């Protein structure tokens, strides 16, 4: 199962069943809009609790692939796994 970690305000959140590219596209779209956007994430280990983080210019956020570079969660080759993490720049 694919999951992405989101590092935000000194805490680590996760988003299950998604890809780094999908989360990055969502964040990019939110930052191009006229206001802010709430991104649904999971807080905590295991089942986790639903949480929402505010995506807005000026707030640093990093999107991280928690699996080793070049492998998927199942240990299989995965081109998407390369890169490790993407810092989203401010668009101001």
Long-range contacts (C-beta under 8 A, 24 or more apart in sequence): 1-73, 2-72, 2-73, 3-66, 3-73, 4-63, 4-64, 4-65, 4-66, 5-63, 5-64, 5-65, 5-66, 6-39, 6-41, 6-53, 6-61, 6-62, 6-63, 6-64, 7-61, 7-62, 7-63, 7-64, 7-85, 8-41, 8-53, 8-59, 8-60, 8-61, 8-62, 9-53, 9-59, 11-43, 13-41, 13-42, 13-43, 13-51, 13-53, 14-41, 14-42, 14-48, 14-66, 15-39, 15-40, 15-41, 15-42, 16-42, 19-80, 20-63, 20-64, 20-65, 20-80, 20-83, 20-86, 21-80, 23-63, 24-63, 24-86, 24-88, 27-55, 27-61, 27-63, 27-88, 28-88, 30-55, 30-56, 31-55, 31-56, 31-57, 31-88, 31-91, 32-91, 57-90, 57-91, 57-92, 58-90, 58-92, 60-87, 60-88, 61-87, 61-88, 62-86, 62-87, 62-88, 63-88
